[in-house]
Every structure is written in C-alpha cells, then in structure tokens.
Amino acid sequence: MEKRYFTELEVASRQTMNRIQTTRLREQVRHAYTNSVFYRHKMDESGVVPENVQELEDLEKLPFTTKDELKQSQSEHPPWGDILAVPIESCLRVHFTSGTTGRPVAVLDTPEDWRGFFASYARGLYAMGVRPSDMVMTAFGFGPWIGFWSGFYAAQEIGCLVIPTGGLSTDQRIDMLINYPITVFGSTPSYALYLAEQALKKGIDLAKDSDIRITWHTGEPGASIPSTKRKIEEAFGAKCFDLPGLTEIAAWGFECEYQSGQIHIHEDYVYPEVLDPDRGEPVLPGETGEVVFTSLYRKAMPLLRYRTRDIVKLAESPCPCGRTLLSLQGGVLGRLDDMKKVRGIIVYPSRIEEVVRRFREAEEFQIVFQRKDGLDHLVVKVDPSPALGNDDLSSLKEKLSEELHLALGIRASVELVEPGDLPRWDHKARRVVDERQEVPF
C-alpha cells in the first residue's frame, strides 16, 4: 500500500515534536558556541552561554542573526567568514544566495547538511503527490543556487526519473514536454508562465499537449498568490504548488495535495518563530509577523534566530491533510525588504502581482516607483497580449487601474507597453524598479 506521508514526523504529536526540537536546539546552540567564532562572540556579548538555553522558550534569550551580519563576516574574514563551525575539509557543497545587491553570501554544507536539505525538499514534493512513477523535469538554470539542485536531488530521492534541463533553451524544453511523458514540472513561477506563453506562440497548448499533472515552484512567492497560481494551473492543465525556502536555512515549507492555502513548516529541521517585526514579540494565529528561523540540522553554518524579512500569517485552523506541522496561511505574503511607501501608504509588490495576474490579457508586468515634483508616483507597466485590439487595450488599462486603486488604496498609473517589451525571467524575477533618490524604505 502506498504510504500517505513521506515521514511519520509529519503527523507527530506536539509533545513528540517539541521533544525533538528541544534536543536538537540544545545540541545546535552548544555546537555553534563551541565551534563558530561568530556565534561565540555574539553570545558572549549578549551574556548567554549554552547552558542558558535548555527549553524552547529559552530561545528568546539568544540574539537575532541577520543577512547583513553574514555578509560582514565573510567580507572581514574571506572567503567563508568566521561563522563556519566545521573545518572546510568537512564541507561537501557551497551555494550562494541570490540577492540583488552586494556580494552574495556563500553557504556551505557538510554531507549530512546537504542530505537534510534535499530530504526535507523531497518530503514537500511527496506531499504534493509526486511519486516514484513520475517523470520530472527540473527547468532551472543549474548555477550556484541551492533550491534548484536540491529540487533535482529531492525528486531523485523519491525515486522519480529526473530530466535536468539546465542547459536547454526554452524551445528545447517545450519540445521535451510534448515528446516525453513528463508528469511533473519544476521552475520559478515566472518562468512557468513565460514557458507556457512561448509554447502558445508555437501553437502548443501545454494543458492539452503535455502529460504534466503537477507543477511546483520555488525561488519566488508567486505560486502562493491565488491569481498567479490559477494562471499557471490553466496554462499547464495541472495542479500548481508552492515550495518556499532559503539558501541560508532550508527548503523550509511546502504546500500539500489539499491546496488549502496553507504552507507546512518542516519543524524538525527548522524552529520557527513568527514575531511582530517592531516589538519582536510572538503573534497569535491569524496575525501577521516576520518569520524567524533557527536551524536544527545544519552544522557547517548553524544559524540561530535568523531574520528572514519574510512576512507571514499563522494559520488559524489545521489543514485537512492531517499534518500536525505548524502552518502559515497564504505562504510568504511579502518581504520587509520589498515594502515601499507611496504617499504614506505601504505597498507590497506581491499585492500588485495578485491584481495584475487576474487579467489574462496581461502577460507580464513591471512596477516602477518614481518621484516627480516632490510627490511619489506608482507606475505599473503591463505587457499585453498581442491579440488585443485598441478597444480591448483601453478596457484593460481602465479596469486594471480601478482594481489596483481598490486593492492598494492609492492610484497607480497603468502604462501598456508593446507586446514582448518587458523582460522575462528563468530565475528570480526583478519586476520592481525604484527610481526615487530618497525613499522612506
């Protein structure tokens, strides 16, 4: 009989999970303090020793860790920084974060660390319905980014036949999708939409002409945005799933086959806190806050209380799948780093994407923040379907302007560009352009 869950820990009692977390937390804090110069200094400055952290509630005694601190560590102690807690000879792999500014952070893993990363990823894929009988296409550029390598290894861990297409063009990938019995497709959400768009230009409807039944997406939060998810599902004729992760932490969450809008967290791999970003206090179910992770398994770079800058909402009710893992409603709702203020109103790019993706006529978009005559302006550039006539274009512009006003509480200027003018992305999309010289955030 086919097993329902990849591991039984997915339905462990809260008592069992807390016991596992407590044991691993104690070990991780001792390991970090003993072997990482970075953490020994941080804890000494805070007056904390490993013996002070015996229970999960004691975690709040530890200081936060930020990405800027990791960058500074590696800048001052190149190339790996003084955070490394094992000899470099013990490391198997190095991957890099994919930030847009400055030198990326190098993240190292021991063989056991690496196995933990892709094993948790495999749990997520299995929860979506991926099985050993599936043929999987990983449509990622296999560069230094961990999420795509771990997706390949995760599908392999389940027992799937995996087709890596990192070096192939979009046209070559489309050709493979219609000529091989590929049933599972993984990519960023942006690239999935671009690939489907390019297929239609060749007269190929992937929803009808391929065998895809499951798509999963990582690298961006788009697959948890309802309108983006719906657009991908329509394009592929398949179920679309979100799998969020962080290079520095883990493939920390997954959406299950019930598609309840919840993201389950791998609590045996990472300990999550959802905190008010200003007060640093835990939020209640149904409230939003910044998710802060403590790694419970990685030994090369054992991050403690790592501030992700991701805004999430604690789920108020359990998922019907029966998993007892802590869940977030709606996945990553936005990033503190992406938050913009326009005429006193907070604007998240993900909210704009939710509105734009409702319109089938909009194939791509770009968000531009400008300042003219001392006033902030929000411009949403839209790449429309080439099939639209002048009347349709005018209607799209008018309706989209109205929807954005309702959703954001401020007016945005909608500009329609020539079809195909805006860039497409096969990795993390860079759709936000802030042209202001002095901005509130």
C-alpha angles and dihedrals in degrees: 000000000000112000116241097213129040090223131011090231087078088074099032119139117258088248092055094045093048090051091052092046093048093051093047094044093054091049093047095050091049091047093049094047094046100043109025118073088196094058095039089058093044093050094043090052089052093047093242127136126184092257089065091064107067102129134038090252089061091066090089088068089070121085121245122258120219135196090241089059091053090050091049092048092053092043094053095039105031138232105006103012129229091282093082108113101189133049112274087240088067093059123098105182142019125202132176134227116245102227121152099228132056129349113329120246115257111224118196130199136195117222089264092048091051092049090051091053097053094035090059088046089053090053088056095049091048090052088056090056102264110151138181090262091064126102109218131204115199102200098191135118102250098224127132095303116115101209094069097045090047091050090056093048091044093056088047090050090057089052100253126149101249127204112197112205102176094127097042127100122239090256091053091050091050089051091053092048092058098039102044128053094249110165103174126049127189128191143116111295090243093055093047090058092045093050092050090048091052091047091055090052087059091049093256121133106197091196088064105022101049136058095230112142101161132035123184127192137200139161093062135043093238097108090064092052103096097220093046091047091050092049092052092047091052092047095051101027087231143106112273122213136188123224112181122194147154126225089221095050120019146282079287104180147022143191115236133220092269091067091209092159091258128122115210118217123221093236094178090059100038133020110223129209121183107203138177100257093223103039098029091225125135116264126222128246109286092028127105128235145140115289113230119192134203114196112233098184115028113097104176092061107011101189116201122201093348113191106225096185086222118135115219140164124230111237115246098208136032122266114253089237090082097238114144095203116121110268136206122212113233097359117246106000096188144317127260086221090056095047113118132187119219118181090337095312123115111232126192117196090220089064090054090049090052089057098042094048090059087073113078089195091065110082099174138356145194130205118218125186114200139174120215125175090349095306129110119239130191117209123187112196114201129199102210130205110274089228093070121108125214094269091049091050092052091048092049092051093048096046094044091050090053094048093048091050091052094046099043104031092231133076120259126196111236115210121187113212129195112286110270095017098113119077123258124215137220093181130028109338119237101205099146121087119180110193095175116114094207118031134173091235 
